[in-house]
């Protein structure tokens, strides 16, 4: 059996919330939120179990349309409620066409609370804080990406009333990408209750909080990569049976999702660690180098918290890491600073991980989710001069 799928512009959150509620009850059509504000329109059919289709950002490759059932979405909401101490009121600060934004709405529907919604457009910390001050339920939550949290803490550091509003949150979920340790340290110093969330559209959003799987989610490692099972798993990819079969596998009657992320699960505590994308690894001088690992090291250095590490071809080594950062007002990275970057990477990851150069671009382009737009960065990298390796 099938049901109709309609494309719904996410900027009209009131309309999206109503259609999402109808989709979850099974009374209405399945919903695919998209950027923009035009009217809803039909877009074919999906299996009857599917309530929502999420088109992934395509930050590292081609976008995919992930089909999520009512059961998966509500399982994710229920697991989150338990992990966070109960249902509450949410402030939506992320795009409604991303899974993290959709889950804020699903959790609100499940909790029977009214979400407050930040107007679409660029993220405004002052507007967020004003809206957060209107949250009236005993338990208050929001979901952010790291850059949003950083901007809020910058604002709160200069204004005690703003800090008091942020401290009213029962939990601030932060995910969508790796959270820099410095950001977590600052949040702890400000007494903000930040919860690191790991998951994807294929797992109905965050299903691991602070390294701990929530609900009935289980995580294992196969050939160095994380695999996830549980009620939150998606049905597969719309119109792509081959990719569905590749990424969702069954073993002894249990479905597992191959995340494509490198990681580990502690045998004693069960804590999950994510190292980076398996497809974001290069071979430099015959050695494997995780660009995500290099990026984590680089971002711990002063002034480089927003740096991005990409790969570049090299005549001698084959491929090398390259650091890309937004041009600073005080000029390009000096040779001594580049040497410090290379030494830090080499000391923790080996000589092959040393960035070959630093490239400054006018600004780091980002997707609506807040993730760096690596495809756009690669185009900028191809045309921008860089600092030579020392």
C-alpha positions in Angstrom: 0.0 0.0 0.0 1.1 3.6 -0.7 0.2 7.1 0.4 0.6 10.4 -1.4 3.7 12.5 -0.7 3.5 16.3 -0.7 6.4 18.8 -0.8 5.9 21.4 2.0 7.9 24.6 2.2 9.5 24.6 5.7 9.4 28.4 6.3 5.6 28.2 7.1 6.1 26.3 10.3 2.5 26.5 11.4 1.4 24.8 8.1 4.3 22.3 8.4 3.4 21.4 12.0 -0.3 20.8 11.0 0.6 18.6 8.1 3.2 16.7 10.1 0.7 16.0 12.8 -1.8 14.7 10.2 1.0 12.6 8.6 1.9 11.0 12.0 -1.7 10.0 12.7 -1.9 8.3 9.3 -4.9 10.5 8.3 -2.9 12.8 6.0 -0.3 12.6 3.2 3.3 12.0 3.9 5.4 15.2 4.1 8.7 16.2 2.5 9.8 19.6 4.0 11.9 21.7 1.7 13.5 25.2 1.9 11.4 28.2 0.9 7.9 29.5 1.4 5.9 28.5 -1.7 2.7 26.5 -1.5 2.6 22.7 -0.9 2.6 20.5 -4.0 2.2 16.8 -4.8 5.4 14.7 -5.3 4.4 11.1 -6.1 3.8 8.3 -3.6 5.7 6.5 -0.8 5.0 3.3 1.1 2.1 3.5 3.5 4.4 3.3 6.6 6.3 6.4 5.6 5.2 9.7 7.2 8.2 12.0 6.4 10.8 12.2 3.7 14.0 14.1 4.5 16.4 15.2 1.7 19.9 15.2 3.1 22.1 18.2 2.8 24.6 16.6 0.4 27.5 18.3 2.4 29.9 15.5 1.3 28.1 14.0 -1.7 24.8 13.7 -3.6 21.7 14.4 -1.6 19.5 11.4 -0.7 15.8 11.2 0.2 15.4 9.4 3.5 12.0 7.8 4.2 11.0 7.8 7.9 8.0 5.9 9.3 5.7 7.2 12.0 7.1 4.5 14.4 10.7 5.6 13.8 9.9 9.3 14.4 7.9 8.7 17.5 10.4 6.2 18.9 13.1 8.9 18.5 10.9 11.4 20.3 10.1 9.0 23.1 13.7 8.0 23.6 14.7 11.7 23.8 12.0 12.4 26.4 13.3 9.7 28.6 16.9 10.7 28.2 16.2 14.4 28.9 14.0 13.9 31.9 10.5 14.1 30.4 8.5 15.9 27.7 8.7 19.7 27.5 8.5 22.8 25.4 10.9 23.3 22.5 12.4 26.3 20.7 12.9 25.6 17.0 16.1 27.4 15.8 17.0 25.0 13.0 15.6 24.8 9.4 12.4 22.8 9.3 13.5 20.8 6.3 16.4 19.2 8.3 15.9 16.1 10.5 16.9 18.0 13.7 14.3 20.6 12.9 11.6 18.1 12.1 12.3 16.2 15.3 11.8 19.4 17.4 8.3 19.5 15.9 7.7 15.8 16.4 8.8 16.0 20.0 6.4 18.9 20.5 3.6 17.0 19.0 4.3 14.0 21.2 4.6 16.2 24.3 1.4 18.1 23.3 3.3 21.4 23.8 3.5 24.4 21.5 7.0 25.0 20.0 8.3 28.5 19.7 9.8 29.2 16.3 12.7 31.5 15.5 11.9 33.4 12.2 13.6 32.0 9.1 16.8 33.7 7.8 20.1 34.3 9.4 20.5 33.2 13.0 20.0 36.2 15.4 21.2 35.5 19.0 19.2 38.4 20.4 16.0 37.2 18.8 16.7 33.7 20.1 17.2 34.9 23.6 14.0 37.0 23.5 12.0 34.0 22.3 13.6 31.7 24.8 12.5 34.0 27.6 8.9 33.2 26.6 9.2 29.4 27.1 6.6 28.7 29.8 6.8 24.9 30.5 8.8 23.5 33.4 11.1 21.6 31.0 12.6 23.7 28.2 14.7 22.5 25.3 16.3 23.6 22.0 18.5 22.0 19.4 21.4 23.8 17.8 24.5 23.4 15.7 27.9 24.4 17.2 28.1 27.8 15.5 24.8 28.8 16.9 25.8 27.8 20.4 29.1 29.7 20.0 27.2 32.9 18.9 24.8 32.6 21.8 27.6 32.2 24.3 29.4 35.2 22.8 26.2 37.3 23.4 25.6 35.9 26.9 29.2 36.6 28.0 28.5 40.3 27.6 25.0 40.3 29.1 24.0 38.6 32.3 20.2 38.7 31.6 20.9 36.8 28.4 23.0 34.3 30.2 20.2 33.8 32.8 17.8 33.0 29.9 20.1 30.4 28.5 20.6 28.8 31.9 16.8 28.2 32.0 17.1 25.5 29.4 16.8 22.0 30.8 19.0 20.9 27.9 20.5 22.4 24.8 21.1 19.6 22.2 24.1 20.3 20.0 24.8 18.2 16.9 24.9 18.0 13.2 28.7 18.0 13.3 31.6 17.5 15.7 31.4 19.8 18.7 34.8 21.5 19.4 36.1 20.7 22.9 36.7 24.4 23.5 33.0 25.1 22.9 32.0 22.5 25.5 34.5 23.9 28.0 33.0 27.4 27.6 29.5 26.1 28.0 30.4 24.3 31.2 32.0 27.4 32.5 28.8 29.3 31.8 26.8 26.6 33.5 24.8 25.7 30.4 23.4 22.2 30.1 24.7 21.1 26.7 24.0 17.6 25.4 26.0 16.3 22.5 23.7 14.6 20.0 24.8 12.1 17.4 22.6 10.6 14.7 21.4 11.3 11.1 18.3 11.4 9.0 18.6 7.7 8.7 18.2 7.3 12.4 15.4 9.8 12.8 17.8 12.3 14.2 19.9 12.1 17.3 20.0 8.6 18.9 23.2 8.9 20.9 23.4 11.5 23.7 26.8 12.3 25.1 28.1 9.0 23.8 25.2 7.0 25.3 22.6 5.3 22.9 19.1 6.3 23.9 15.9 4.2 23.8 16.4 0.8 22.3 19.2 2.0 20.0 22.3 -0.2 19.9 25.7 0.7 18.3 28.4 -1.6 17.1 31.7 -1.4 15.2 32.2 -3.4 12.0 35.5 -3.0 10.1 36.1 0.2 12.0 32.7 1.8 11.1 29.8 2.4 13.3 26.5 0.6 12.7 23.2 1.3 14.4 20.1 -0.7 15.1 16.8 0.2 16.8 13.3 1.4 16.3 14.6 4.7 14.9 15.9 3.3 11.7 14.6 4.7 8.4 12.8 2.6 5.8 15.4 3.4 3.3 16.0 5.8 0.4 13.2 7.0 -1.9 13.8 5.8 -5.4 17.1 4.1 -4.6 16.8 0.5 -3.8 20.5 -0.2 -4.5 21.7 2.3 -1.9 19.1 1.1 0.6 20.4 -2.4 0.3 23.9 -1.2 0.7 23.4 1.0 3.8 20.7 -1.0 5.6 21.6 -4.7 6.1 19.9 -7.5 8.0 21.7 -10.0 10.2 19.8 -12.7 12.0 16.6 -10.8 11.5 18.0 -7.5 12.9 18.3 -4.4 10.6 21.5 -2.4 10.9 22.3 1.0 9.4 25.9 1.4 8.1 26.6 5.0 9.1 29.8 5.5 7.1 31.4 7.0 10.3 34.6 5.7 11.8 34.3 5.2 15.6 34.5 3.0 18.6 32.3 1.5 21.3 33.9 1.0 24.7 33.6 -2.6 25.7 33.1 -1.8 29.4 31.0 1.4 29.4 29.3 1.1 26.0 30.2 4.8 25.3 30.3 5.6 21.6 33.1 7.7 20.1 32.9 9.1 16.5 36.2 9.7 14.8 35.0 11.1 11.4 33.7 10.0 8.0 35.2 6.8 6.5 35.0 8.5 3.1 37.0 11.5 4.4 40.3 9.6 4.5 43.2 10.2 2.1 46.4 8.3 1.3 49.4 10.6 1.8 52.8 9.1 1.1 51.3 5.6 1.4 49.6 6.3 4.8 45.9 6.7 5.6 45.1 10.1 7.1 41.6 11.0 8.5 40.9 14.6 7.5 38.3 14.8 10.3 40.9 13.8 12.8 43.3 16.5 11.5 40.5 19.0 11.6 39.8 18.2 15.3 43.4 18.8 16.2 43.6 22.0 14.2 40.5 23.4 15.8 42.0 23.1 19.3 44.6 25.7 18.4 44.1 29.4 19.2 42.1 31.2 16.6 41.4 28.1 14.5 38.1 26.9 16.0 36.3 27.4 12.7 39.0 26.0 10.4 38.1 23.3 7.9 40.5 20.7 6.6 40.2 19.4 3.0 42.3 17.3 0.7 44.5 18.5 -2.2 46.5 16.7 -4.8 50.3 16.8 -4.3 53.0 15.7 -6.8 55.2 14.2 -4.1 52.8 12.7 -1.6 49.7 12.0 -3.8 47.3 13.8 -1.4 47.8 16.1 1.5 45.7 17.9 4.1 45.1 21.6 3.6 43.7 24.0 6.2 41.1 26.4 5.0 40.0 29.4 7.2 38.2 32.7 6.9 40.6 35.6 6.1 41.4 37.4 9.3 41.8 41.1 9.7 45.3 40.7 11.1 46.6 39.1 7.9 47.6 35.6 6.7 48.9 32.8 8.8 52.6 33.4 9.5 55.2 30.7 8.9 55.7 30.2 12.7 51.9 29.6 13.1 51.9 27.2 10.2 54.7 25.3 11.8 52.7 25.1 15.0 49.8 23.6 13.1 52.0 21.0 11.4 53.7 20.1 14.7 50.4 19.7 16.5 49.0 17.4 13.8 52.2 15.4 13.6 52.5 14.9 17.3 49.1 13.4 17.6 48.5 11.8 14.3 51.8 11.2 12.6 53.9 13.1 10.0 51.6 12.2 7.2 48.8 14.2 8.8 50.8 17.5 8.7 48.8 20.1 6.7 50.8 21.1 3.6 49.5 24.7 3.7 46.9 27.1 5.0 44.5 28.8 2.6 42.5 31.9 3.5 39.1 32.5 1.8 36.8 35.5 2.3 34.4 33.4 4.4 33.6 29.8 5.2 30.4 28.9 3.2 27.9 26.9 5.2 24.8 24.9 4.5 21.5 25.7 6.2 22.3 23.2 8.9 25.4 25.2 9.9 27.8 22.6 8.5 30.7 23.8 6.3 29.8 23.5 2.6 32.8 21.4 1.6 31.8 21.3 -2.1 31.8 25.1 -2.2 35.1 25.2 -0.2 36.8 22.9 -2.7 35.9 25.3 -5.5 37.3 28.2 -3.5 40.4 26.1 -2.7 41.0 25.5 -6.4 41.3 29.3 -7.0 42.8 30.6 -3.8 46.5 31.0 -3.2 47.9 29.2 -0.1 50.8 29.5 2.2 53.7 27.2 1.3 54.6 24.4 3.7 57.5 25.0 5.9 
